[in-house]
Amino acid sequence: MAYKSLLTVITDAKQSGPALAQMAALAHAQDAHAEALCLGVDRSQTGYYYAGANALILQETLNRANAEAEEVLVYAKNYLGKTGTRWSAESGVAQIADIGRHVAHRARFSDLVILPQPYGKDCGAEAEPIIEAAMFEGHAPVLVTPDDTTPFDRPGTILLGWNESVEAMRATRRALPFLIQADLVRIVVIDPPRHGPDRSDPGGMLSQMLARHGVKCEIDVLSKTMTRVSDILNRHASDTQADMIVMGAYGHSRFREAILGGATRNMLEQASVPVFLAH
C-alpha cells in the first residue's frame, strides 16, 4: 500500500520549498509520480472596482497573474528536474474566488496533496482555500508541511489524534500507508468521555484494527491540561519526537473555525511537524 500520485499546488515560489522537498522525498520512497500545479492568482475582485475602472485594469491584473504562473512553473521545473523522480508540472491562471475549482479537479485524481503551511509571514490569502478545496471538493488527504522541517521518506513516530469522530476515522484510513510504515504509532486520546462505549479501554478498538494491518501502536491517554487540543498535540509531538501528526479536519464548520477558531485552524497555525489531515 502506497501513495502513487502526489500533488502540490504552487502560487509563490518562496513558500513552496518545504512542500516540494517533502513531495520529492515521498516520490522517491514510494516510487510515485510527483505533480506540481503552478498557478498565477488574479487577486482582483471583478464587480468591486472603484468607479472608472476599465478593461485596462483587467488586462493588467491578468498579465501579472500570467507572469506569476510562468515564474513558479520555471521554479518547479528546475527543482523537480534535479530530484531524479518521475514528475510533471503545469501552469495556469485562476481568479482568487475561483481557485478552489482548479485545485479540487486535480486533487480528486491524487492520492495525497502536499501543501505548505497556510499561515505565517508572507503567506498569500489563497493558501487556506487551497487546502480546503483539496479536502472538501477534491476529497483528498492533505499533508501540510511547516517551514524548517526536514523531509522524511518514512515516518518514524506518528501521533494519531483520536476522538472517535468520523473525521478522525477517515484520516486514519487515508493515512494507513504511513501508519503501516512507521516504527511506532501513538494513538492520542485526550480526556475520553467517562460514559462512552470505550470508557474502560479508550482507543482499544482502533488499536486492534491497526494491529491487524501490522501497525505497531501504543495508546496515550492525556488530560486536557491546556485550553486548546492543538496545543496538547503539539506539546506531545515535541515530547515524543514525533515525525508527523495525523488528525481529522474541520469537525466544526469551516465558518465557525474561521471566526472562533478550532483544532484544525490552530494546528495549521502552530504545528512544528507535518500534519496529515482528512475530512
Backbone bond lengths (Angstrom), bond angles and torsions (degrees), N, CA, C in turn:
res aa  C-N    CA-C-N  psi(-1)  N-CA   C-N-CA  omega(-1)  CA-C   N-CA-C  phi
1 M - - - 1.464 - - 1.524 108.74 -
2 A 1.339 116.48 126.40 1.461 120.37 -177.16 1.517 109.31 -156.69
3 Y 1.315 115.44 163.02 1.457 121.80 173.31 1.530 107.63 -88.90
4 K 1.315 116.78 122.57 1.460 120.59 -175.96 1.524 113.45 -107.08
5 S 1.333 117.73 -20.21 1.467 121.17 179.04 1.528 108.06 -122.85
6 L 1.317 115.55 110.09 1.464 121.76 -178.05 1.526 108.84 -110.05
7 L 1.333 115.77 140.19 1.468 120.80 -177.37 1.519 109.85 -133.31
8 T 1.311 116.03 139.56 1.454 121.44 166.03 1.515 108.66 -130.69
9 V 1.320 116.18 152.27 1.460 122.35 179.38 1.521 107.65 -117.17
10 I 1.330 115.87 124.82 1.463 121.34 -175.36 1.528 109.47 -115.97
11 T 1.321 116.08 124.57 1.464 121.15 172.95 1.528 111.12 -120.94
12 D 1.333 116.18 -12.03 1.467 121.07 -178.82 1.525 107.61 -148.56
13 A 1.317 116.57 116.96 1.460 120.42 -177.28 1.529 111.84 -60.93
14 K 1.328 117.44 -31.68 1.470 120.38 -177.27 1.523 112.07 -68.54
15 Q 1.338 117.46 -26.36 1.460 121.01 -176.74 1.529 113.53 -97.15
16 S 1.322 117.46 -7.54 1.467 120.25 -168.01 1.516 115.23 -95.00
17 G 1.325 117.89 -7.23 1.455 120.84 -175.42 1.521 115.00 -54.89
18 P 1.365 119.07 -52.19 1.471 119.63 -178.90 1.525 113.05 -60.55
19 A 1.331 117.15 -40.55 1.467 119.98 -179.14 1.527 110.89 -67.42
20 L 1.317 117.84 -41.87 1.463 120.55 178.41 1.522 111.30 -64.47
21 A 1.329 116.59 -41.89 1.460 120.16 179.54 1.526 111.19 -63.66
22 Q 1.342 116.78 -41.43 1.463 120.02 179.52 1.521 111.11 -67.99
23 M 1.329 116.77 -39.61 1.457 119.87 178.86 1.528 110.58 -63.94
24 A 1.324 117.29 -41.54 1.466 120.38 179.76 1.525 110.96 -64.92
25 A 1.341 117.47 -39.82 1.465 120.96 -179.97 1.529 110.80 -64.35
26 L 1.333 116.78 -42.67 1.466 120.20 179.56 1.524 111.31 -70.53
27 A 1.333 117.27 -36.11 1.461 120.15 178.32 1.525 110.64 -62.20
28 H 1.328 116.80 -40.16 1.467 120.79 176.01 1.516 110.94 -62.92
29 A 1.353 115.71 -48.93 1.458 120.34 -172.43 1.526 112.41 -69.20
30 Q 1.345 117.05 -34.00 1.460 119.98 -173.09 1.527 112.66 -110.19
31 D 1.327 116.08 11.25 1.463 121.04 179.43 1.524 110.26 51.98
32 A 1.332 114.89 50.96 1.462 121.53 -173.96 1.526 110.96 -108.81
33 H 1.313 114.80 168.77 1.466 121.85 175.70 1.521 108.29 -98.06
34 A 1.322 117.06 129.06 1.461 122.98 179.75 1.523 109.54 -102.25
35 E 1.324 116.12 126.43 1.466 121.19 -177.98 1.518 109.81 -123.28
36 A 1.323 116.23 134.84 1.462 121.99 177.22 1.525 109.01 -116.48
37 L 1.331 116.06 122.44 1.462 121.93 173.38 1.519 106.94 -98.99
38 C 1.320 116.64 111.97 1.465 122.80 -173.56 1.527 108.94 -103.05
39 L 1.315 116.49 112.23 1.457 121.12 -173.46 1.524 111.85 -115.08
40 G 1.321 114.63 132.41 1.452 120.75 165.25 1.517 107.67 -91.64
41 V 1.319 117.47 129.52 1.458 121.68 -172.54 1.520 110.21 -104.32
42 D 1.324 115.54 120.89 1.468 122.12 172.78 1.528 106.42 -84.04
43 R 1.322 116.55 103.65 1.465 121.19 -173.97 1.521 113.43 -88.08
44 S 1.327 117.38 4.15 1.462 120.10 175.87 1.522 109.19 -74.73
45 Q 1.311 116.73 153.18 1.457 122.30 179.29 1.529 108.72 -117.38
46 T 1.323 115.46 96.79 1.458 119.96 -179.26 1.522 110.19 -57.27
47 G 1.338 115.94 132.39 1.462 120.44 -178.35 1.511 112.37 101.18
48 Y 1.361 116.64 -9.58 1.457 120.37 -179.44 1.526 111.66 -120.10
49 Y 1.325 116.72 19.99 1.454 119.77 178.52 1.518 110.69 -73.93
50 Y 1.323 113.71 158.38 1.458 119.27 172.56 1.532 109.23 -71.01
51 A 1.306 116.20 162.00 1.465 120.82 -177.75 1.527 110.39 -59.46
52 G 1.306 116.45 134.54 1.458 121.60 177.36 1.517 113.98 97.63
53 A 1.326 117.69 -5.23 1.465 119.22 177.94 1.532 109.36 -64.86
54 N 1.319 116.25 146.61 1.460 119.11 -175.27 1.522 111.22 -141.58
55 A 1.318 115.43 -169.78 1.462 121.46 -175.34 1.520 112.47 -62.82
56 L 1.339 117.74 -23.66 1.459 119.19 179.21 1.524 111.66 -64.33
57 I 1.322 115.95 -37.54 1.466 119.74 178.31 1.523 109.64 -68.94
58 L 1.326 116.99 -42.26 1.464 119.97 177.16 1.520 111.20 -57.73
59 Q 1.319 116.05 -43.81 1.459 120.20 -179.67 1.519 111.47 -66.75
60 E 1.340 116.72 -38.50 1.464 120.38 -179.83 1.527 111.42 -64.25
61 T 1.328 117.05 -44.22 1.468 119.73 179.64 1.530 110.81 -66.82
62 L 1.325 116.94 -35.23 1.462 120.19 177.79 1.528 110.89 -67.84
63 N 1.333 116.62 -41.54 1.466 120.20 177.80 1.531 110.96 -61.87
64 R 1.313 115.46 -39.89 1.467 119.64 -179.71 1.535 110.37 -65.62
65 A 1.328 116.47 -40.95 1.465 120.00 179.35 1.530 110.89 -66.35
66 N 1.324 117.03 -38.96 1.471 120.31 177.53 1.525 111.30 -63.72
67 A 1.332 116.21 -38.88 1.465 120.15 178.61 1.527 110.75 -65.77
68 E 1.342 116.44 -40.58 1.468 120.12 177.90 1.527 110.99 -64.06
69 A 1.337 116.19 -41.11 1.461 119.99 179.71 1.516 110.93 -61.89
70 E 1.314 117.52 -42.77 1.458 121.04 179.71 1.529 110.94 -66.18
71 E 1.334 116.46 -37.92 1.467 120.74 179.94 1.526 111.35 -63.42
72 V 1.339 117.37 -47.65 1.468 119.39 -177.92 1.523 110.86 -72.77
73 L 1.337 117.79 -28.17 1.469 119.98 176.69 1.524 110.53 -65.70
74 V 1.323 116.78 -44.86 1.468 120.55 177.99 1.521 110.21 -61.32
75 Y 1.329 116.48 -41.64 1.470 120.70 179.50 1.523 110.73 -62.20
76 A 1.336 116.57 -46.87 1.468 120.47 -178.35 1.527 111.05 -63.73
77 K 1.316 117.66 -42.82 1.467 120.82 179.92 1.522 111.28 -63.10
78 N 1.338 116.28 -43.08 1.462 119.55 179.53 1.532 110.85 -63.87
79 Y 1.333 116.17 -39.72 1.467 120.15 -177.83 1.528 110.91 -70.30
80 L 1.331 115.98 -53.34 1.458 119.56 -175.44 1.521 112.20 -68.97
81 G 1.326 116.18 -28.84 1.457 119.40 179.78 1.516 113.39 -64.02
82 K 1.322 117.11 -20.25 1.468 121.16 -178.83 1.525 112.77 -95.57
83 T 1.325 117.68 -1.72 1.466 120.19 -172.80 1.521 113.99 -87.88
84 G 1.314 117.40 -20.75 1.457 119.82 -177.92 1.514 114.05 77.86
85 T 1.330 117.70 11.43 1.463 121.57 178.81 1.523 110.08 -99.35
86 R 1.322 116.02 167.45 1.467 119.67 170.68 1.525 107.23 -77.56
87 W 1.330 116.61 128.17 1.452 119.20 -174.99 1.516 111.53 -149.26
88 S 1.321 115.56 164.16 1.455 122.70 172.21 1.519 107.74 -149.45
89 A 1.307 116.33 154.78 1.466 121.61 179.15 1.518 108.61 -144.31
90 E 1.308 115.46 139.10 1.463 121.11 -177.78 1.522 108.55 -142.35
91 S 1.322 116.47 144.47 1.459 120.66 -178.40 1.521 110.98 -111.82
92 G 1.313 115.52 162.43 1.460 122.11 177.38 1.515 109.57 -169.89
93 V 1.311 115.23 173.19 1.470 122.12 179.14 1.516 108.40 -123.92
94 A 1.335 116.21 137.27 1.463 120.64 179.29 1.515 109.68 -141.27
95 Q 1.316 116.29 141.96 1.462 119.40 170.49 1.515 108.54 -72.22
96 I 1.308 116.56 147.87 1.463 119.93 -174.07 1.529 111.48 -62.08
97 A 1.325 117.35 -30.88 1.465 119.90 179.65 1.527 112.37 -75.25
98 D 1.339 116.78 -14.24 1.466 121.00 -175.45 1.524 112.30 -117.74
99 I 1.327 116.78 7.47 1.456 119.47 -173.20 1.529 112.04 -65.76
100 G 1.329 116.24 -30.84 1.458 119.94 -178.53 1.514 113.45 -59.76
101 R 1.325 117.42 -35.77 1.467 121.06 -178.73 1.529 110.77 -63.99
102 H 1.316 117.05 -40.68 1.464 120.84 -179.27 1.525 110.99 -69.59
103 V 1.329 115.86 -41.45 1.465 119.92 179.72 1.529 110.54 -66.26
104 A 1.325 116.51 -44.63 1.468 120.46 -177.27 1.523 111.50 -61.65
105 H 1.333 117.18 -37.97 1.465 120.34 -179.00 1.525 110.89 -60.53
106 R 1.340 117.02 -42.47 1.463 120.11 179.93 1.530 111.39 -76.56
107 A 1.332 116.92 -38.56 1.464 120.38 -177.96 1.527 111.36 -63.48
108 R 1.316 116.59 -31.85 1.463 121.59 -178.15 1.520 112.03 -59.18
109 F 1.321 116.94 -28.73 1.461 121.35 -177.62 1.529 111.36 -107.69
110 S 1.321 116.79 23.53 1.461 121.77 179.25 1.526 109.69 -120.04
111 D 1.324 115.96 145.59 1.466 120.55 177.17 1.517 111.65 -77.74
112 L 1.318 116.86 -31.88 1.460 122.02 -176.79 1.517 108.92 -153.42
113 V 1.332 115.86 134.18 1.465 121.97 176.88 1.522 107.79 -108.43
114 I 1.311 117.37 127.01 1.464 123.14 -176.54 1.519 108.03 -112.93
115 L 1.327 116.18 120.46 1.459 120.95 -172.09 1.527 111.01 -134.26
116 P 1.338 117.01 155.56 1.472 119.80 176.75 1.525 111.03 -75.53
117 Q 1.322 115.54 165.02 1.456 121.65 177.24 1.532 109.23 -61.82
118 P 1.330 118.82 131.64 1.463 120.19 -171.77 1.517 115.35 -84.27
119 Y 1.329 117.63 -6.15 1.458 119.96 -179.20 1.521 109.04 -122.60
120 G 1.314 115.36 148.32 1.454 120.40 179.37 1.509 111.01 137.28
121 K 1.312 114.98 -176.67 1.451 121.15 -176.66 1.525 111.06 -62.82
122 D 1.319 115.53 131.62 1.474 123.43 174.76 1.521 114.41 67.83
123 C 1.340 119.14 11.57 1.465 120.61 176.45 1.527 109.89 -73.67
124 G 1.316 117.03 137.09 1.446 121.28 -179.93 1.521 111.96 -78.09
125 A 1.337 115.16 160.18 1.466 120.03 -179.13 1.518 111.92 -67.03
126 E 1.325 117.69 -15.87 1.470 120.42 -177.69 1.524 112.80 -84.19
127 A 1.331 119.11 -9.82 1.464 121.18 -172.49 1.523 112.35 -63.48
128 E 1.330 117.63 -46.03 1.463 119.63 -179.27 1.525 112.14 -69.42
129 P 1.345 120.34 -45.11 1.470 119.23 176.14 1.520 113.95 -58.25
130 I 1.320 117.99 -29.39 1.465 120.59 177.97 1.525 110.22 -66.29
131 I 1.329 117.24 -44.43 1.463 120.83 178.22 1.524 110.41 -62.44
132 E 1.327 116.72 -46.07 1.461 120.65 -178.47 1.523 111.49 -64.68
133 A 1.324 117.39 -39.05 1.467 120.22 179.62 1.522 110.90 -64.96
134 A 1.334 117.32 -40.02 1.463 120.21 179.60 1.528 110.62 -62.86
135 M 1.340 117.51 -39.42 1.462 120.63 -177.16 1.520 112.89 -81.41
136 F 1.334 117.31 -46.60 1.460 120.71 -171.28 1.525 112.51 -84.06
137 E 1.328 117.20 -47.12 1.460 119.31 -178.99 1.527 112.24 -92.15
138 G 1.323 117.08 -32.48 1.459 120.12 179.21 1.518 113.52 -88.00
139 H 1.337 116.91 -14.46 1.476 122.67 178.63 1.531 111.37 53.99
140 A 1.324 116.19 39.34 1.464 121.26 -179.97 1.529 109.63 -115.61
141 P 1.331 117.95 148.78 1.461 119.31 171.88 1.519 110.35 -72.38
142 V 1.318 115.71 152.42 1.466 121.10 -176.69 1.523 109.02 -125.59
143 L 1.313 116.38 133.70 1.459 122.46 172.53 1.523 107.81 -108.27
144 V 1.333 116.10 111.72 1.470 121.85 -178.37 1.522 108.56 -94.07
145 T 1.325 116.64 125.41 1.464 121.64 -174.92 1.525 110.11 -110.96
146 P 1.327 118.34 110.94 1.466 120.51 176.88 1.523 111.32 -67.35
147 D 1.326 115.53 164.28 1.459 120.39 174.00 1.530 109.49 -66.69
148 D 1.309 115.51 158.26 1.471 122.30 174.99 1.525 113.23 61.87
149 T 1.324 117.29 28.58 1.463 119.99 173.55 1.522 108.88 -107.18
150 T 1.310 115.83 146.25 1.464 121.30 178.51 1.521 109.38 -86.94
151 P 1.323 119.07 125.95 1.470 120.33 -179.98 1.526 111.30 -60.81
152 F 1.316 116.76 142.25 1.454 120.83 177.21 1.530 109.09 -116.75
153 D 1.320 116.29 148.09 1.462 120.29 173.69 1.522 110.76 -98.19
154 R 1.341 115.99 -23.65 1.453 121.72 176.03 1.524 107.70 -149.23
155 P 1.312 118.92 120.42 1.468 119.95 -177.10 1.522 111.36 -69.64
156 G 1.346 115.92 138.35 1.453 119.98 176.86 1.519 111.65 -81.00
157 T 1.331 116.15 -61.25 1.460 122.06 179.35 1.519 109.44 -119.21
158 I 1.324 116.85 131.68 1.464 122.80 179.16 1.521 108.96 -119.54
159 L 1.328 116.43 134.37 1.463 121.41 169.20 1.525 107.84 -94.40
160 L 1.308 116.07 127.33 1.467 121.73 178.28 1.528 108.07 -112.91
161 G 1.336 116.74 107.13 1.457 120.49 178.69 1.521 110.57 -73.58
162 W 1.337 117.23 121.08 1.458 121.24 -173.81 1.528 110.77 -125.19
163 N 1.342 115.76 120.42 1.469 120.86 176.09 1.528 112.08 -132.45
164 E 1.342 115.66 19.02 1.462 123.25 177.69 1.529 113.64 67.41
165 S 1.317 118.24 13.19 1.465 120.99 -178.74 1.523 110.94 -83.24
166 V 1.330 115.12 162.51 1.468 120.77 175.93 1.519 110.10 -60.73
167 E 1.342 116.16 -40.72 1.465 120.27 -178.45 1.530 111.36 -64.43
168 A 1.339 116.99 -40.77 1.464 120.19 179.70 1.528 111.10 -65.87
169 M 1.331 116.92 -39.27 1.459 119.95 178.49 1.524 111.20 -66.93
170 R 1.327 116.48 -40.34 1.470 118.64 179.08 1.525 110.60 -64.87
171 A 1.325 116.66 -40.90 1.464 119.75 178.03 1.523 110.62 -62.32
172 T 1.329 116.43 -39.67 1.465 120.65 178.84 1.524 111.13 -61.13
173 R 1.329 116.42 -46.98 1.470 119.62 -178.92 1.528 111.11 -65.17
174 R 1.331 117.14 -40.81 1.468 119.72 -177.81 1.531 111.61 -72.18
175 A 1.323 116.93 -23.07 1.466 120.75 -178.58 1.522 112.84 -92.46
176 L 1.330 118.52 3.70 1.466 121.24 -175.66 1.537 114.18 -51.88
177 P 1.330 119.94 -41.46 1.474 117.46 177.97 1.522 113.01 -56.60
178 F 1.338 117.21 -38.53 1.459 120.37 176.59 1.524 111.23 -71.59
179 L 1.329 116.41 -43.37 1.461 120.43 -176.62 1.525 111.57 -62.38
180 I 1.324 116.55 -39.42 1.466 121.04 -179.99 1.531 110.82 -66.43
181 Q 1.319 117.10 -36.07 1.460 121.35 -177.33 1.524 112.92 -78.65
182 A 1.326 117.93 -22.43 1.463 121.49 -172.11 1.523 112.04 -67.47
183 D 1.330 115.85 151.23 1.461 120.95 173.69 1.525 110.50 -69.22
184 L 1.340 116.23 -36.58 1.455 120.36 -178.58 1.529 109.63 -154.42
185 V 1.326 116.31 135.01 1.459 122.20 173.92 1.523 107.81 -113.08
186 R 1.318 115.73 122.01 1.464 121.59 177.74 1.527 108.62 -98.80
187 I 1.323 116.37 111.57 1.466 121.09 176.49 1.522 107.33 -82.06
188 V 1.322 116.46 112.95 1.459 121.46 -174.09 1.529 109.41 -100.54
189 V 1.318 115.86 118.38 1.463 122.59 177.53 1.523 107.58 -114.99
190 I 1.321 116.97 121.64 1.464 121.45 -177.57 1.520 109.49 -106.51
191 D 1.310 116.20 120.45 1.465 122.74 179.55 1.531 112.10 46.48
192 P 1.315 119.24 66.34 1.475 119.78 179.84 1.519 110.75 -62.14
193 P 1.336 118.52 146.44 1.475 121.18 -178.80 1.519 111.21 -62.37
194 R 1.316 115.97 138.69 1.464 120.78 -176.72 1.524 112.24 -67.86
195 H 1.317 116.16 -27.33 1.460 119.49 -175.21 1.528 112.12 -115.68
196 G 1.335 117.66 20.89 1.456 121.12 179.08 1.513 111.31 -76.41
197 P 1.331 116.52 167.92 1.482 120.41 -178.68 1.523 112.92 -64.28
198 D 1.337 117.65 -24.66 1.466 121.23 -179.01 1.524 111.75 -108.84
199 R 1.334 117.06 28.20 1.461 120.24 -173.13 1.537 112.45 -61.43
200 S 1.338 117.76 -31.61 1.460 119.72 -179.11 1.526 112.99 -84.07
201 D 1.343 116.49 -15.01 1.465 120.99 -177.98 1.529 109.46 -149.91
202 P 1.333 117.73 67.63 1.469 119.64 -176.91 1.524 111.62 -60.74
203 G 1.320 115.50 128.98 1.463 120.69 -179.03 1.506 114.25 79.77
204 G 1.329 117.67 1.39 1.460 120.33 -175.07 1.514 113.78 -65.37
205 M 1.322 117.25 -45.65 1.460 119.85 -178.67 1.523 111.88 -66.79
206 L 1.341 116.18 -35.74 1.464 119.28 177.13 1.525 110.37 -65.66
207 S 1.319 116.98 -44.00 1.466 119.40 179.93 1.527 110.95 -63.33
208 Q 1.326 116.72 -35.11 1.466 120.21 177.39 1.516 110.75 -64.95
209 M 1.334 116.89 -44.10 1.462 120.84 178.67 1.524 111.06 -60.75
210 L 1.342 115.98 -45.21 1.459 120.01 -178.17 1.526 111.33 -68.22
211 A 1.333 116.58 -37.39 1.462 119.79 -179.77 1.525 111.23 -61.47
212 R 1.329 116.66 -33.04 1.460 120.03 178.41 1.525 112.46 -68.63
213 H 1.330 116.37 -17.33 1.468 121.50 173.47 1.526 111.42 -91.09
214 G 1.329 116.45 -0.30 1.454 119.36 -178.79 1.514 113.67 89.72
215 V 1.339 117.57 12.49 1.464 121.44 -179.60 1.522 109.49 -79.89
216 K 1.319 116.68 131.69 1.460 121.79 175.58 1.527 107.47 -88.67
217 C 1.321 117.72 113.65 1.466 118.77 -173.22 1.524 112.06 -136.41
218 E 1.315 114.17 153.55 1.448 123.94 172.67 1.523 107.83 -130.09
219 I 1.336 116.13 159.65 1.465 120.95 -179.94 1.518 109.24 -112.69
220 D 1.336 116.06 124.81 1.464 122.06 176.08 1.524 108.37 -110.80
221 V 1.316 116.81 112.60 1.467 121.35 176.93 1.527 107.32 -97.65
222 L 1.328 116.11 117.89 1.464 122.04 -175.04 1.517 111.50 -115.62
223 S 1.322 115.77 148.36 1.459 121.00 173.02 1.520 109.19 -84.56
224 K 1.310 115.65 150.05 1.464 119.61 178.48 1.520 109.12 -82.41
225 T 1.320 114.75 80.72 1.459 121.66 -177.42 1.521 112.49 -87.28
226 M 1.315 116.72 -6.63 1.462 121.68 177.58 1.515 108.08 -127.09
227 T 1.335 116.01 156.65 1.461 120.53 -173.78 1.516 112.10 -63.82
228 R 1.324 117.06 -41.01 1.460 120.64 -173.39 1.524 110.98 -105.59
229 V 1.320 115.37 134.65 1.463 121.20 178.40 1.530 110.44 -59.91
230 S 1.316 116.86 -38.36 1.464 120.50 -179.06 1.525 111.19 -61.12
231 D 1.333 117.57 -36.56 1.467 120.10 178.75 1.531 110.95 -66.06
232 I 1.337 116.54 -38.77 1.467 120.12 178.87 1.526 110.43 -65.16
233 L 1.341 116.67 -43.98 1.461 120.45 179.57 1.527 111.23 -64.15
234 N 1.317 116.68 -42.75 1.464 119.78 179.60 1.526 111.53 -64.14
235 R 1.339 116.60 -41.76 1.464 119.75 179.07 1.530 110.67 -65.28
236 H 1.342 115.97 -41.07 1.467 119.46 -179.91 1.534 110.42 -68.25
237 A 1.326 116.99 -34.88 1.467 120.19 176.28 1.519 110.59 -62.49
238 S 1.324 116.07 -39.65 1.464 120.12 177.94 1.522 110.92 -68.50
239 D 1.344 116.94 -42.92 1.471 120.89 -178.07 1.531 112.08 -64.81
240 T 1.325 116.55 -34.32 1.470 120.80 -176.22 1.528 112.52 -98.95
241 Q 1.344 116.37 1.59 1.467 122.04 -179.00 1.526 111.38 55.25
242 A 1.323 115.47 46.15 1.463 121.35 179.78 1.523 110.70 -71.63
243 D 1.312 116.02 149.42 1.460 121.99 178.42 1.521 112.24 -93.33
244 M 1.344 116.73 -19.45 1.459 119.77 -174.82 1.520 109.30 -160.86
245 I 1.341 115.50 151.65 1.461 122.35 173.98 1.522 108.02 -116.42
246 V 1.323 116.54 133.57 1.464 122.27 175.07 1.520 107.87 -112.66
247 M 1.331 117.41 130.33 1.463 120.24 -179.40 1.523 110.65 -156.66
248 G 1.312 115.76 154.65 1.449 120.97 172.84 1.521 109.85 -73.06
249 A 1.329 116.22 149.75 1.461 120.57 -174.25 1.515 111.62 -113.83
250 Y 1.320 115.43 141.02 1.467 123.38 172.76 1.516 112.37 54.31
251 G 1.338 115.12 61.51 1.455 119.42 171.70 1.508 111.41 -66.45
252 H 1.359 116.38 -29.63 1.460 121.82 170.60 1.527 108.17 -96.06
253 S 1.316 117.10 172.28 1.461 120.37 179.42 1.519 110.04 -66.03
254 R 1.344 116.22 151.72 1.463 120.18 177.86 1.518 110.62 -61.92
255 F 1.349 117.84 -34.41 1.460 120.59 -179.86 1.524 110.23 -63.88
256 R 1.338 116.09 -44.98 1.459 119.24 -179.58 1.526 110.86 -62.99
257 E 1.345 116.51 -42.39 1.452 118.84 -178.97 1.524 111.16 -67.62
258 A 1.339 117.34 -33.70 1.451 119.94 178.56 1.521 111.38 -66.28
259 I 1.342 117.00 -35.68 1.462 120.77 -177.21 1.526 111.40 -88.64
260 L 1.314 117.75 -48.14 1.458 122.04 -172.37 1.527 113.54 -101.45
261 G 1.314 116.81 -13.43 1.453 119.43 -174.06 1.518 110.67 88.04
262 G 1.305 116.26 171.85 1.458 121.96 -179.79 1.505 109.09 179.48
263 A 1.334 116.66 175.36 1.462 120.75 -175.57 1.526 111.66 -60.33
264 T 1.350 116.75 -40.02 1.470 119.37 -177.79 1.515 111.11 -67.48
265 R 1.323 116.52 -50.60 1.469 120.02 -178.52 1.530 111.19 -62.04
266 N 1.332 116.31 -43.55 1.462 119.50 179.75 1.521 111.51 -63.97
267 M 1.338 116.64 -39.06 1.457 119.88 178.42 1.520 111.09 -64.88
268 L 1.324 116.78 -41.87 1.461 120.19 178.79 1.523 111.57 -63.49
269 E 1.318 116.80 -29.24 1.462 120.77 179.27 1.525 112.41 -79.10
270 Q 1.349 117.00 -38.15 1.460 120.80 -166.27 1.521 115.03 -108.34
271 A 1.313 118.61 -12.39 1.477 120.38 -171.93 1.519 112.07 -59.29
272 S 1.319 115.52 139.24 1.466 121.08 177.05 1.530 111.40 -111.18
273 V 1.349 117.14 -4.01 1.462 122.26 174.42 1.523 107.98 -127.35
274 P 1.314 119.62 160.71 1.469 120.99 178.95 1.525 111.22 -57.52
275 V 1.341 115.36 142.35 1.456 121.93 -177.71 1.525 108.25 -121.56
276 F 1.324 115.48 124.00 1.473 122.60 177.02 1.516 107.92 -94.18
277 L 1.341 116.93 122.18 1.455 122.33 -175.49 1.534 110.77 -123.75
278 A 1.311 116.04 143.25 1.470 121.31 171.82 1.513 107.46 -148.75
279 H 1.331 114.98 152.37 1.467 120.73 -179.72 1.519 109.69 -124.06
